[in-house]
């Protein structure tokens, strides 16, 4: 992986770090993901990672509710 140095306004960096933290990510991760999306190189990898994250965070608990096909047609 290559390092990149950028000149960015200090206030912008502070706000961006705060926004990244609210997403549960580092600023570095957010920038990397943005650049990958911009370059269009990791669509499949990003989708796989998103599905992995959903699998880890989803409760999968229906609270006992079961789907009833007949209810759709009432």
Sine and cosine of phi, psi and omega as CSV:
sin_phi,cos_phi,sin_psi,cos_psi,sin_omega,cos_omega
0.00,0.00,0.63,-0.78,-0.04,-1.00
-0.99,-0.14,0.66,-0.75,0.10,-1.00
-1.00,0.07,0.51,-0.86,-0.03,-1.00
-0.70,-0.71,0.74,-0.67,0.03,-1.00
-0.96,-0.27,0.76,-0.65,-0.01,-1.00
-0.82,-0.57,0.51,-0.86,0.12,-0.99
-0.98,-0.20,0.93,-0.36,-0.07,-1.00
-0.74,-0.67,0.65,-0.76,0.02,-1.00
-0.81,0.59,0.69,-0.72,-0.07,-1.00
-0.85,0.52,-0.68,0.74,0.03,-1.00
-0.90,0.44,-0.62,0.78,0.03,-1.00
-0.90,0.44,-0.67,0.74,0.03,-1.00
-0.88,0.47,-0.69,0.73,0.01,-1.00
-0.88,0.48,-0.72,0.69,0.00,-1.00
-0.91,0.41,-0.63,0.77,0.00,-1.00
-0.92,0.39,-0.64,0.77,0.05,-1.00
-0.88,0.47,-0.67,0.74,0.00,-1.00
-0.89,0.45,-0.68,0.73,0.01,-1.00
-0.91,0.42,-0.67,0.74,0.02,-1.00
-0.89,0.45,-0.66,0.75,0.01,-1.00
-0.88,0.47,-0.62,0.78,0.02,-1.00
-0.91,0.42,-0.38,0.93,0.07,-1.00
-1.00,0.01,-0.07,1.00,-0.03,-1.00
0.97,0.22,0.46,0.89,-0.05,-1.00
-0.75,-0.66,0.29,-0.96,0.13,-0.99
-1.00,0.07,0.33,-0.94,0.05,-1.00
-0.88,0.47,-0.64,0.77,0.03,-1.00
-0.85,0.53,-0.70,0.71,-0.01,-1.00
-0.91,0.42,-0.67,0.74,0.00,-1.00
-0.89,0.45,-0.69,0.72,0.00,-1.00
-0.90,0.43,-0.70,0.72,0.00,-1.00
-0.87,0.50,-0.71,0.70,0.01,-1.00
-0.89,0.45,-0.63,0.77,0.02,-1.00
-0.89,0.45,-0.71,0.71,-0.01,-1.00
-0.91,0.42,-0.61,0.80,0.07,-1.00
-0.89,0.45,-0.67,0.74,0.03,-1.00
-0.91,0.41,-0.69,0.73,0.01,-1.00
-0.87,0.49,-0.66,0.75,-0.02,-1.00
-0.99,0.17,-0.25,0.97,0.03,-1.00
0.93,0.37,0.50,0.86,-0.09,-1.00
-0.98,-0.18,-0.27,0.96,-0.14,-0.99
-0.78,-0.63,0.55,0.83,-0.01,-1.00
-0.85,0.53,-0.75,0.66,-0.03,-1.00
-0.91,0.42,-0.71,0.70,0.00,-1.00
-0.89,0.46,-0.64,0.77,0.01,-1.00
-0.91,0.42,-0.65,0.76,0.03,-1.00
-0.91,0.42,-0.67,0.74,0.03,-1.00
-0.88,0.47,-0.70,0.71,0.00,-1.00
-0.91,0.42,-0.64,0.77,0.03,-1.00
-0.89,0.46,-0.67,0.75,0.04,-1.00
-0.91,0.42,-0.63,0.78,0.06,-1.00
-0.88,0.48,-0.70,0.71,0.00,-1.00
-0.90,0.43,-0.66,0.75,0.03,-1.00
-0.89,0.47,-0.65,0.76,0.01,-1.00
-0.89,0.46,-0.62,0.79,-0.03,-1.00
-0.96,0.27,-0.52,0.86,-0.10,-0.99
-0.99,-0.17,-0.31,0.95,-0.03,-1.00
-0.97,0.26,0.70,-0.71,-0.01,-1.00
-0.98,0.20,-0.54,0.84,0.00,-1.00
0.91,0.41,0.34,0.94,-0.04,-1.00
-0.97,-0.23,0.89,-0.46,0.00,-1.00
-1.00,0.02,0.00,1.00,-0.02,-1.00
0.93,0.38,0.40,0.92,0.02,-1.00
1.00,-0.03,-0.17,0.98,0.00,-1.00
-0.93,0.36,0.70,-0.72,0.04,-1.00
-0.86,-0.51,0.62,-0.79,0.02,-1.00
-0.93,0.37,0.74,-0.68,0.04,-1.00
-0.84,-0.54,0.95,-0.32,-0.06,-1.00
-0.85,0.52,-0.57,0.82,-0.03,-1.00
-0.91,0.41,-0.48,0.88,0.00,-1.00
-0.90,0.44,-0.47,0.88,-0.02,-1.00
-0.90,0.43,-0.57,0.82,-0.13,-0.99
-1.00,-0.09,0.10,0.99,0.03,-1.00
-0.97,0.23,0.00,0.00,0.00,0.00
